[in-house]
Amino acid sequence: MAEPPTLIGNGCVINGDISDAPSVRVEGTLFGNVLNGGNLIIAEEGSVTGNVTVESATVFGHLKGNVIADVIKIMASATIFGKLNARSLTVEKGASYAGEIEIGKHYTPENN
């Protein structure tokens, strides 16, 4: 059975890093890094200010920081400021992004 995601609920504010979590869903606000993670979902009402190193990141909300991931999906409602480094990047029409993009580097914990 799959482990449920670590949830930062709507209205919740966390100051600090999250490390080695298989799955994280941010519906509130995180001021900190997400390191060596599995899947990160930033919900439409969610916000992360910090760097992210995960296997996959799906952003519906707001992210200010650098991202290293195997797969990054930027959804139409997303706003991102920072450098993205991914093997695969998807950006939906309507998304907002400002920063640098590097495509082709495959994520592994050793090269984050």
N, CA, C and O atoms as a GROMACS GRO file, in nm:
protein
  448
    1MET      N    1   0.084  -0.119   0.000
    1MET     CA    2   0.000   0.000   0.000
    1MET      C    3   0.088   0.125   0.000
    1MET      O    4   0.186   0.132   0.075
    2ALA      N    5   0.054   0.222  -0.084
    2ALA     CA    6   0.131   0.345  -0.095
    2ALA      C    7   0.114   0.430   0.031
    2ALA      O    8   0.007   0.437   0.091
    3GLU      N    9   0.223   0.492   0.068
    3GLU     CA   10   0.222   0.580   0.184
    3GLU      C   11   0.151   0.710   0.149
    3GLU      O   12   0.175   0.764   0.041
    4PRO      N   13   0.062   0.762   0.236
    4PRO     CA   14  -0.006   0.888   0.206
    4PRO      C   15   0.095   1.003   0.203
    4PRO      O   16   0.199   0.997   0.269
    5PRO      N   17   0.065   1.109   0.126
    5PRO     CA   18   0.160   1.220   0.118
    5PRO      C   19   0.168   1.299   0.248
    5PRO      O   20   0.073   1.305   0.325
    6THR      N   21   0.284   1.359   0.269
    6THR     CA   22   0.297   1.459   0.374
    6THR      C   23   0.217   1.579   0.327
    6THR      O   24   0.239   1.628   0.216
    7LEU      N   25   0.125   1.627   0.408
    7LEU     CA   26   0.035   1.735   0.368
    7LEU      C   27   0.061   1.860   0.450
    7LEU      O   28   0.060   1.857   0.574
    8ILE      N   29   0.082   1.970   0.379
    8ILE     CA   30   0.083   2.102   0.443
    8ILE      C   31  -0.050   2.164   0.403
    8ILE      O   32  -0.066   2.211   0.290
    9GLY      N   33  -0.143   2.164   0.496
    9GLY     CA   34  -0.281   2.203   0.467
    9GLY      C   35  -0.300   2.351   0.442
    9GLY      O   36  -0.217   2.434   0.481
   10ASN      N   37  -0.411   2.382   0.377
   10ASN     CA   38  -0.447   2.520   0.348
   10ASN      C   39  -0.454   2.599   0.479
   10ASN      O   40  -0.517   2.556   0.575
   11GLY      N   41  -0.389   2.714   0.481
   11GLY     CA   42  -0.385   2.797   0.601
   11GLY      C   43  -0.268   2.768   0.693
   11GLY      O   44  -0.240   2.846   0.783
   12CYS      N   45  -0.199   2.656   0.671
   12CYS     CA   46  -0.084   2.618   0.752
   12CYS      C   47   0.043   2.682   0.695
   12CYS      O   48   0.061   2.685   0.574
   13VAL      N   49   0.130   2.734   0.783
   13VAL     CA   50   0.258   2.792   0.742
   13VAL      C   51   0.370   2.715   0.811
   13VAL      O   52   0.373   2.703   0.933
   14ILE      N   53   0.462   2.662   0.731
   14ILE     CA   54   0.575   2.586   0.782
   14ILE      C   55   0.703   2.661   0.750
   14ILE      O   56   0.724   2.703   0.636
   15ASN      N   57   0.789   2.679   0.850
   15ASN     CA   58   0.922   2.737   0.832
   15ASN      C   59   1.023   2.627   0.859
   15ASN      O   60   1.045   2.591   0.975
   16GLY      N   61   1.086   2.573   0.754
   16GLY     CA   62   1.184   2.467   0.772
   16GLY      C   63   1.187   2.375   0.653
   16GLY      O   64   1.098   2.380   0.567
   17ASP      N   65   1.288   2.291   0.646
   17ASP     CA   66   1.308   2.201   0.534
   17ASP      C   67   1.233   2.069   0.553
   17ASP      O   68   1.208   2.026   0.665
   18ILE      N   69   1.199   2.008   0.440
   18ILE     CA   70   1.142   1.874   0.438
   18ILE      C   71   1.240   1.786   0.362
   18ILE      O   72   1.276   1.817   0.248
   19SER      N   73   1.285   1.677   0.424
   19SER     CA   74   1.383   1.589   0.361
   19SER      C   75   1.332   1.446   0.352
   19SER      O   76   1.262   1.398   0.442
   20ASP      N   77   1.367   1.379   0.242
   20ASP     CA   78   1.344   1.236   0.223
   20ASP      C   79   1.198   1.194   0.232
   20ASP      O   80   1.170   1.081   0.272
   21ALA      N   81   1.106   1.280   0.196
   21ALA     CA   82   0.963   1.244   0.197
   21ALA      C   83   0.926   1.183   0.062
   21ALA      O   84   0.956   1.241  -0.042
   22PRO      N   85   0.861   1.067   0.063
   22PRO     CA   86   0.823   1.004  -0.064
   22PRO      C   87   0.724   1.088  -0.145
   22PRO      O   88   0.726   1.085  -0.268
   23SER      N   89   0.637   1.162  -0.076
   23SER     CA   90   0.536   1.243  -0.144
   23SER      C   91   0.496   1.359  -0.054
   23SER      O   92   0.468   1.340   0.064
   24VAL      N   93   0.495   1.480  -0.112
   24VAL     CA   94   0.457   1.600  -0.037
   24VAL      C   95   0.353   1.676  -0.117
   24VAL      O   96   0.368   1.696  -0.238
   25ARG      N   97   0.247   1.718  -0.050
   25ARG     CA   98   0.144   1.803  -0.112
   25ARG      C   99   0.135   1.931  -0.029
   25ARG      O  100   0.111   1.927   0.091
   26VAL      N  101   0.156   2.045  -0.097
   26VAL     CA  102   0.153   2.174  -0.030
   26VAL      C  103   0.026   2.248  -0.072
   26VAL      O  104   0.011   2.289  -0.187
   27GLU      N  105  -0.064   2.264   0.024
   27GLU     CA  106  -0.185   2.343   0.003
   27GLU      C  107  -0.177   2.473   0.082
   27GLU      O  108  -0.255   2.566   0.059
   28GLY      N  109  -0.083   2.481   0.174
   28GLY     CA  110  -0.058   2.600   0.254
   28GLY      C  111   0.068   2.669   0.207
   28GLY      O  112   0.089   2.686   0.087
   29THR      N  113   0.154   2.710   0.302
   29THR     CA  114   0.275   2.785   0.271
   29THR      C  115   0.396   2.718   0.334
   29THR      O  116   0.395   2.685   0.453
   30LEU      N  117   0.500   2.697   0.255
   30LEU     CA  118   0.625   2.641   0.302
   30LEU      C  119   0.738   2.739   0.273
   30LEU      O  120   0.763   2.774   0.158
   31PHE      N  121   0.805   2.784   0.380
   31PHE     CA  122   0.928   2.862   0.368
   31PHE      C  123   1.041   2.767   0.403
   31PHE      O  124   1.078   2.754   0.520
   32GLY      N  125   1.098   2.701   0.304
   32GLY     CA  126   1.203   2.604   0.327
   32GLY      C  127   1.222   2.518   0.203
   32GLY      O  128   1.148   2.530   0.106
   33ASN      N  129   1.320   2.433   0.208
   33ASN     CA  130   1.357   2.348   0.096
   33ASN      C  131   1.288   2.213   0.105
   33ASN      O  132   1.254   2.166   0.214
   34VAL      N  133   1.266   2.150  -0.011
   34VAL     CA  134   1.220   2.013  -0.019
   34VAL      C  135   1.335   1.935  -0.082
   34VAL      O  136   1.366   1.954  -0.200
   35LEU      N  137   1.398   1.848  -0.002
   35LEU     CA  138   1.523   1.784  -0.045
   35LEU      C  139   1.508   1.632  -0.055
   35LEU      O  140   1.443   1.569   0.027
   36ASN      N  141   1.571   1.575  -0.158
   36ASN     CA  142   1.573   1.430  -0.178
   36ASN      C  143   1.434   1.369  -0.170
   36ASN      O  144   1.415   1.263  -0.110
   37GLY      N  145   1.339   1.434  -0.229
   37GLY     CA  146   1.201   1.388  -0.221
   37GLY      C  147   1.159   1.306  -0.341
   37GLY      O  148   1.230   1.296  -0.441
   38GLY      N  149   1.043   1.247  -0.327
   38GLY     CA  150   0.983   1.171  -0.436
   38GLY      C  151   0.899   1.262  -0.522
   38GLY      O  152   0.949   1.322  -0.617
   39ASN      N  153   0.770   1.273  -0.489
   39ASN     CA  154   0.678   1.356  -0.566
   39ASN      C  155   0.637   1.478  -0.485
   39ASN      O  156   0.602   1.468  -0.367
   40LEU      N  157   0.641   1.594  -0.550
   40LEU     CA  158   0.597   1.719  -0.489
   40LEU      C  159   0.483   1.774  -0.571
   40LEU      O  160   0.494   1.789  -0.692
   41ILE      N  161   0.371   1.805  -0.503
   41ILE     CA  162   0.259   1.874  -0.567
   41ILE      C  163   0.235   2.003  -0.489
   41ILE      O  164   0.214   2.001  -0.368
   42ILE      N  165   0.240   2.113  -0.560
   42ILE     CA  166   0.204   2.242  -0.500
   42ILE      C  167   0.066   2.276  -0.556
   42ILE      O  168   0.051   2.308  -0.674
   43ALA      N  169  -0.034   2.270  -0.469
   43ALA     CA  170  -0.172   2.294  -0.509
   43ALA      C  171  -0.191   2.439  -0.551
   43ALA      O  172  -0.106   2.524  -0.524
   44GLU      N  173  -0.302   2.467  -0.615
   44GLU     CA  174  -0.329   2.602  -0.666
   44GLU      C  175  -0.321   2.708  -0.557
   44GLU      O  176  -0.276   2.820  -0.582
   45GLU      N  177  -0.365   2.675  -0.436
   45GLU     CA  178  -0.360   2.770  -0.324
   45GLU      C  179  -0.228   2.759  -0.246
   45GLU      O  180  -0.209   2.832  -0.149
   46GLY      N  181  -0.138   2.670  -0.288
   46GLY     CA  182  -0.013   2.647  -0.217
   46GLY      C  183   0.099   2.738  -0.263
   46GLY      O  184   0.097   2.793  -0.373
   47SER      N  185   0.199   2.753  -0.173
   47SER     CA  186   0.313   2.840  -0.201
   47SER      C  187   0.439   2.781  -0.137
   47SER      O  188   0.437   2.742  -0.020
   48VAL      N  189   0.547   2.775  -0.214
   48VAL     CA  190   0.676   2.730  -0.163
   48VAL      C  191   0.780   2.835  -0.196
   48VAL      O  192   0.794   2.877  -0.311
   49THR      N  193   0.854   2.878  -0.094
   49THR     CA  194   0.969   2.965  -0.112
   49THR      C  195   1.090   2.888  -0.062
   49THR      O  196   1.112   2.876   0.058
   50GLY      N  197   1.167   2.834  -0.156
   50GLY     CA  198   1.282   2.751  -0.122
   50GLY      C  199   1.320   2.665  -0.240
   50GLY      O  200   1.248   2.660  -0.340
   51ASN      N  201   1.432   2.598  -0.230
   51ASN     CA  202   1.480   2.512  -0.337
   51ASN      C  203   1.420   2.373  -0.326
   51ASN      O  204   1.389   2.325  -0.216
   52VAL      N  205   1.405   2.308  -0.441
   52VAL     CA  206   1.337   2.180  -0.448
   52VAL      C  207   1.425   2.081  -0.524
   52VAL      O  208   1.471   2.109  -0.634
   53THR      N  209   1.449   1.964  -0.464
   53THR     CA  210   1.519   1.854  -0.530
   53THR      C  211   1.435   1.729  -0.509
   53THR      O  212   1.434   1.670  -0.401
   54VAL      N  213   1.364   1.688  -0.614
   54VAL     CA  214   1.269   1.578  -0.606
   54VAL      C  215   1.272   1.496  -0.735
   54VAL      O  216   1.334   1.537  -0.833
   55GLU      N  217   1.206   1.382  -0.734
   55GLU     CA  218   1.192   1.304  -0.857
   55GLU      C  219   1.096   1.371  -0.953
   55GLU      O  220   1.124   1.381  -1.073
   56SER      N  221   0.981   1.418  -0.902
   56SER     CA  222   0.885   1.488  -0.988
   56SER      C  223   0.820   1.602  -0.912
   56SER      O  224   0.792   1.592  -0.792
   57ALA      N  225   0.796   1.711  -0.984
   57ALA     CA  226   0.731   1.829  -0.926
   57ALA      C  227   0.618   1.871  -1.018
   57ALA      O  228   0.637   1.889  -1.138
   58THR      N  229   0.499   1.887  -0.959
   58THR     CA  230   0.383   1.937  -1.032
   58THR      C  231   0.337   2.062  -0.960
   58THR      O  232   0.304   2.058  -0.841
   59VAL      N  233   0.336   2.175  -1.033
   59VAL     CA  234   0.307   2.304  -0.969
   59VAL      C  235   0.179   2.363  -1.027
   59VAL      O  236   0.171   2.393  -1.147
   60PHE      N  237   0.080   2.379  -0.940
   60PHE     CA  238  -0.043   2.450  -0.973
   60PHE      C  239  -0.040   2.589  -0.910
   60PHE      O  240  -0.106   2.681  -0.958
   61GLY      N  241   0.036   2.605  -0.801
   61GLY     CA  242   0.039   2.728  -0.723
   61GLY      C  243   0.163   2.810  -0.748
   61GLY      O  244   0.201   2.834  -0.862
   62HIS      N  245   0.227   2.855  -0.639
   62HIS     CA  246   0.339   2.949  -0.649
   62HIS      C  247   0.467   2.886  -0.596
   62HIS      O  248   0.468   2.818  -0.493
   63LEU      N  249   0.576   2.908  -0.669
   63LEU     CA  250   0.707   2.858  -0.629
   63LEU      C  251   0.812   2.963  -0.658
   63LEU      O  252   0.823   3.013  -0.771
   64LYS      N  253   0.888   2.997  -0.555
   64LYS     CA  254   1.002   3.088  -0.572
   64LYS      C  255   1.126   3.014  -0.522
   64LYS      O  256   1.147   3.000  -0.402
   65GLY      N  257   1.207   2.966  -0.618
   65GLY     CA  258   1.326   2.891  -0.583
   65GLY      C  259   1.368   2.805  -0.701
   65GLY      O  260   1.300   2.800  -0.803
   66ASN      N  261   1.481   2.739  -0.687
   66ASN     CA  262   1.534   2.654  -0.792
   66ASN      C  263   1.480   2.512  -0.777
   66ASN      O  264   1.456   2.465  -0.666
   67VAL      N  265   1.461   2.444  -0.891
   67VAL     CA  266   1.407   2.309  -0.892
   67VAL      C  267   1.499   2.217  -0.972
   67VAL      O  268   1.534   2.247  -1.086
   68ILE      N  269   1.536   2.105  -0.911
   68ILE     CA  270   1.604   1.996  -0.981
   68ILE      C  271   1.512   1.876  -0.968
   68ILE      O  272   1.481   1.831  -0.857
   69ALA      N  273   1.468   1.824  -1.082
   69ALA     CA  274   1.375   1.711  -1.082
   69ALA      C  275   1.389   1.633  -1.212
   69ALA      O  276   1.434   1.687  -1.313
   70ASP      N  277   1.351   1.508  -1.208
   70ASP     CA  278   1.346   1.428  -1.330
   70ASP      C  279   1.236   1.483  -1.420
   70ASP      O  280   1.257   1.501  -1.540
   71VAL      N  281   1.119   1.510  -1.363
   71VAL     CA  282   1.003   1.559  -1.437
   71VAL      C  283   0.946   1.681  -1.366
   71VAL      O  284   0.922   1.678  -1.245
   72ILE      N  285   0.924   1.788  -1.442
   72ILE     CA  286   0.859   1.908  -1.389
   72ILE      C  287   0.737   1.938  -1.475
   72ILE      O  288   0.746   1.943  -1.598
   73LYS      N  289   0.622   1.958  -1.409
   73LYS     CA  290   0.499   1.996  -1.478
   73LYS      C  291   0.452   2.129  -1.420
   73LYS      O  292   0.428   2.141  -1.300
   74ILE      N  293   0.441   2.229  -1.507
   74ILE     CA  294   0.395   2.361  -1.467
   74ILE      C  295   0.255   2.378  -1.524
   74ILE      O  296   0.237   2.387  -1.646
   75MET      N  297   0.158   2.381  -1.437
   75MET     CA  298   0.018   2.385  -1.478
   75MET      C  299  -0.026   2.530  -1.506
   75MET      O  300   0.043   2.624  -1.467
   76ALA      N  301  -0.139   2.546  -1.572
   76ALA     CA  302  -0.186   2.677  -1.618
   76ALA      C  303  -0.196   2.781  -1.507
   76ALA      O  304  -0.173   2.900  -1.531
   77SER      N  305  -0.229   2.740  -1.388
   77SER     CA  306  -0.248   2.833  -1.276
   77SER      C  307  -0.119   2.867  -1.202
   77SER      O  308  -0.121   2.945  -1.107
   78ALA      N  309  -0.006   2.809  -1.243
   78ALA     CA  310   0.121   2.822  -1.170
   78ALA      C  311   0.193   2.953  -1.198
   78ALA      O  312   0.182   3.012  -1.305
   79THR      N  313   0.269   2.996  -1.096
   79THR     CA  314   0.362   3.107  -1.108
   79THR      C  315   0.494   3.060  -1.047
   79THR      O  316   0.498   3.022  -0.930
   80ILE      N  317   0.602   3.063  -1.127
   80ILE     CA  318   0.732   3.015  -1.080
   80ILE      C  319   0.840   3.118  -1.111
   80ILE      O  320   0.845   3.173  -1.221
   81PHE      N  321   0.926   3.143  -1.011
   81PHE     CA  322   1.045   3.227  -1.027
   81PHE      C  323   1.164   3.144  -0.982
   81PHE      O  324   1.173   3.106  -0.865
   82GLY      N  325   1.258   3.115  -1.074
   82GLY     CA  326   1.377   3.040  -1.036
   82GLY      C  327   1.431   2.958  -1.151
   82GLY      O  328   1.377   2.960  -1.262
   83LYS      N  329   1.539   2.887  -1.124
   83LYS     CA  330   1.604   2.803  -1.225
   83LYS      C  331   1.544   2.663  -1.220
   83LYS      O  332   1.528   2.605  -1.112
   84LEU      N  333   1.512   2.609  -1.338
   84LEU     CA  334   1.458   2.474  -1.347
   84LEU      C  335   1.559   2.384  -1.417
   84LEU      O  336   1.617   2.422  -1.519
   85ASN      N  337   1.581   2.266  -1.362
   85ASN     CA  338   1.670   2.167  -1.421
   85ASN      C  339   1.596   2.035  -1.421
   85ASN      O  340   1.566   1.980  -1.315
   86ALA      N  341   1.567   1.982  -1.541
   86ALA     CA  342   1.486   1.861  -1.550
   86ALA      C  343   1.520   1.781  -1.675
   86ALA      O  344   1.575   1.835  -1.771
   87ARG      N  345   1.488   1.654  -1.672
   87ARG     CA  346   1.497   1.570  -1.791
   87ARG      C  347   1.376   1.598  -1.880
   87ARG      O  348   1.388   1.598  -2.003
   88SER      N  349   1.260   1.620  -1.817
   88SER     CA  350   1.136   1.643  -1.890
   88SER      C  351   1.062   1.762  -1.829
   88SER      O  352   1.047   1.770  -1.707
   89LEU      N  353   1.016   1.854  -1.914
   89LEU     CA  354   0.944   1.973  -1.868
   89LEU      C  355   0.818   1.989  -1.950
   89LEU      O  356   0.821   1.984  -2.073
   90THR      N  357   0.705   2.009  -1.880
   90THR     CA  358   0.577   2.038  -1.944
   90THR      C  359   0.526   2.170  -1.888
   90THR      O  360   0.522   2.190  -1.766
   91VAL      N  361   0.486   2.260  -1.977
   91VAL     CA  362   0.431   2.389  -1.935
   91VAL      C  363   0.296   2.408  -2.004
   91VAL      O  364   0.288   2.410  -2.127
   92GLU      N  365   0.191   2.421  -1.924
   92GLU     CA  366   0.058   2.445  -1.980
   92GLU      C  367   0.042   2.592  -2.018
   92GLU      O  368   0.102   2.680  -1.957
   93LYS      N  369  -0.039   2.614  -2.120
   93LYS     CA  370  -0.073   2.749  -2.162
   93LYS      C  371  -0.136   2.824  -2.045
   93LYS      O  372  -0.225   2.772  -1.978
   94GLY      N  373  -0.089   2.947  -2.021
   94GLY     CA  374  -0.141   3.028  -1.912
   94GLY      C  375  -0.050   3.033  -1.790
   94GLY      O  376  -0.066   3.119  -1.704
   95ALA      N  377   0.046   2.940  -1.783
   95ALA     CA  378   0.140   2.940  -1.669
   95ALA      C  379   0.233   3.059  -1.679
   95ALA      O  380   0.258   3.111  -1.788
   96SER      N  381   0.284   3.103  -1.564
   96SER     CA  382   0.377   3.214  -1.558
   96SER      C  383   0.510   3.164  -1.504
   96SER      O  384   0.516   3.099  -1.400
   97TYR      N  385   0.619   3.196  -1.578
   97TYR     CA  386   0.752   3.149  -1.538
   97TYR      C  387   0.856   3.255  -1.569
   97TYR      O  388   0.853   3.314  -1.677
   98ALA      N  389   0.947   3.279  -1.476
   98ALA     CA  390   1.060   3.369  -1.497
   98ALA      C  391   1.184   3.302  -1.440
   98ALA      O  392   1.187   3.268  -1.321
   99GLY      N  393   1.286   3.283  -1.523
   99GLY     CA  394   1.410   3.221  -1.477
   99GLY      C  395   1.481   3.149  -1.588
   99GLY      O  396   1.454   3.173  -1.706
  100GLU      N  397   1.574   3.061  -1.552
  100GLU     CA  398   1.651   2.983  -1.647
  100GLU      C  399   1.598   2.840  -1.650
  100GLU      O  400   1.542   2.790  -1.552
  101ILE      N  401   1.617   2.774  -1.765
  101ILE     CA  402   1.576   2.635  -1.779
  101ILE      C  403   1.692   2.555  -1.836
  101ILE      O  404   1.754   2.596  -1.934
  102GLU      N  405   1.720   2.441  -1.776
  102GLU     CA  406   1.818   2.345  -1.828
  102GLU      C  407   1.746   2.212  -1.841
  102GLU      O  408   1.697   2.157  -1.743
  103ILE      N  409   1.741   2.160  -1.962
  103ILE     CA  410   1.671   2.035  -1.990
  103ILE      C  411   1.774   1.928  -2.025
  103ILE      O  412   1.871   1.955  -2.095
  104GLY      N  413   1.752   1.808  -1.976
  104GLY     CA  414   1.836   1.696  -2.013
  104GLY      C  415   1.910   1.632  -1.897
  104GLY      O  416   1.950   1.516  -1.908
  105LYS      N  417   1.929   1.702  -1.788
  105LYS     CA  418   1.998   1.644  -1.674
  105LYS      C  419   1.900   1.556  -1.597
  105LYS      O  420   1.798   1.606  -1.548
  106HIS      N  421   1.929   1.429  -1.586
  106HIS     CA  422   1.841   1.336  -1.518
  106HIS      C  423   1.862   1.346  -1.368
  106HIS      O  424   1.977   1.346  -1.323
  107TYR      N  425   1.757   1.356  -1.291
  107TYR     CA  426   1.764   1.367  -1.146
  107TYR      C  427   1.811   1.236  -1.084
  107TYR      O  428   1.762   1.128  -1.117
  108THR      N  429   1.907   1.248  -0.996
  108THR     CA  430   1.940   1.141  -0.901
  108THR      C  431   1.983   1.212  -0.774
  108THR      O  432   2.033   1.324  -0.780
  109PRO      N  433   1.965   1.150  -0.658
  109PRO     CA  434   2.007   1.215  -0.534
  109PRO      C  435   2.156   1.252  -0.536
  109PRO      O  436   2.196   1.347  -0.469
  110GLU      N  437   2.238   1.179  -0.610
  110GLU     CA  438   2.381   1.205  -0.612
  110GLU      C  439   2.416   1.332  -0.689
  110GLU      O  440   2.519   1.394  -0.660
  111ASN      N  441   2.333   1.375  -0.786
  111ASN     CA  442   2.368   1.492  -0.864
  111ASN      C  443   2.280   1.612  -0.835
  111ASN      O  444   2.269   1.703  -0.917
  112ASN      N  445   2.215   1.614  -0.718
  112ASN     CA  446   2.128   1.726  -0.687
  112ASN      C  447   2.205   1.845  -0.640
  112ASN      O  448   2.147   1.949  -0.610
   0.00000   0.00000   0.00000
